[in-house]
Amino acid sequence: MNKLETKHKYSDYFKLVFLVMVLSVYMPAPVHSQDSNTNLESVNEALSDEAENIIETGRIVANIVVVIAFVLLMMNIAFKVMDNSRATAVFIFIIVLRGLYEVIF
């Protein structure tokens, strides 16, 4: 028998029919676009609420950092860890950063 000669058996046809059945069963469902009257306003409101929550969280964190910096400044004045002018400059720098956060957001 020549290698170019191919004899198809019933099992070959059965495999092809099975493959066609599997592919037709597992075809994806047709995709439809959403209706044009979707409620995008509620999505925008939810996004703006979350943005406000994030900004408010940032303000709270910035206030906590300022309070910690103030406490460290007072401890520096009490325990003389570094000279007062350098500690005051660091504290003013933190206050300026806090102000920049308020200006940006």
Residue pairs with C-beta under 8 A, 6 or more apart in sequence:
55 105
58 101
58 105
59 101
59 102
59 105
62 97
62 98
62 101
62 102
63 98
65 94
65 98
66 94
66 95
66 98
69 90
69 91
69 94
69 95
70 91
72 87
72 91
73 87
73 88
73 90
73 91
75 81
76 82
76 84
76 87
77 84
77 87
81 87
